[in-house]
Amino acid sequence: MRSIFRKTKKEEEHPAFQVGEQVGKWFSELTIEIANYLNSWQHRVGFLLRNVLILTILLLLFAWFIWQIRNVFN
């Protein structure tokens, strides 16, 4: 019953909220840096090589998936 009458702080004033804001800001800046690096790398390397790398990775993942499925049912 006492908790009803007790004055509570706003959520924005809580230290955990401020830490969350800092982590969110850091993560956002890191994402932008990575995106800028990948964009500049993409123009240096060229679109054809990038597409070949992406397709190769996807094919390797698909082959690994098929291999895992095959092992499950044996």
C-alpha positions as CSV (number, residue, x, y, z in Angstrom):
1,M,0.0,0.0,0.0
2,R,2.9,2.4,0.6
3,S,4.2,2.0,-2.9
4,I,1.0,3.7,-4.3
5,F,1.8,6.9,-2.4
6,R,5.5,6.8,-3.0
7,K,6.8,9.2,-5.6
8,T,8.5,7.5,-8.5
9,K,11.2,8.8,-10.8
10,K,10.6,9.1,-14.5
11,E,12.0,6.2,-16.6
12,E,14.3,8.6,-18.5
13,E,16.0,9.5,-15.2
14,H,17.0,6.0,-14.4
15,P,20.7,5.1,-14.9
16,A,19.8,2.0,-16.9
17,F,17.9,4.2,-19.4
18,Q,21.0,6.4,-19.8
19,V,23.2,3.4,-20.4
20,G,20.8,2.1,-23.0
21,E,20.9,5.5,-24.8
22,Q,24.7,5.4,-24.8
23,V,24.8,1.8,-26.1
24,G,22.2,2.7,-28.7
25,K,24.2,5.7,-29.9
26,W,27.4,3.7,-30.0
27,F,25.7,0.9,-31.9
28,S,24.2,3.4,-34.4
29,E,27.6,5.0,-35.0
30,L,29.3,1.6,-35.4
31,T,26.6,0.6,-37.9
32,I,27.1,3.7,-39.9
33,E,30.9,3.3,-39.9
34,I,30.6,-0.3,-41.1
35,A,28.1,0.7,-43.8
36,N,30.4,3.4,-45.1
37,Y,33.4,1.1,-45.1
38,L,31.4,-1.6,-47.0
39,N,30.2,1.0,-49.5
40,S,33.7,2.3,-50.2
41,W,35.0,-1.3,-50.4
42,Q,32.2,-2.2,-52.8
43,H,33.2,0.6,-55.2
44,R,36.9,-0.3,-55.0
45,V,36.4,-4.0,-55.6
46,G,33.6,-3.8,-58.1
47,F,30.1,-5.1,-58.2
48,L,30.9,-8.3,-60.1
49,L,33.4,-9.6,-57.5
50,R,31.0,-8.6,-54.7
51,N,28.2,-10.5,-56.3
52,V,30.4,-13.6,-56.9
53,L,31.4,-13.5,-53.2
54,I,27.8,-13.2,-52.0
55,L,26.7,-16.1,-54.3
56,T,29.6,-18.2,-53.1
57,I,28.8,-17.6,-49.5
58,L,25.1,-18.4,-50.1
59,L,26.0,-21.6,-52.0
60,L,28.4,-22.7,-49.2
61,L,25.7,-22.1,-46.6
62,F,23.2,-24.0,-48.7
63,A,25.6,-27.0,-49.1
64,W,26.3,-26.9,-45.3
65,F,22.5,-26.9,-44.6
66,I,22.0,-29.9,-46.9
67,W,24.9,-31.7,-45.3
68,Q,23.4,-31.0,-41.8
69,I,19.9,-32.2,-42.9
70,R,21.4,-35.3,-44.4
71,N,23.2,-36.1,-41.1
72,V,20.0,-35.6,-39.1
73,F,18.1,-38.2,-41.1
74,N,20.9,-40.9,-41.2
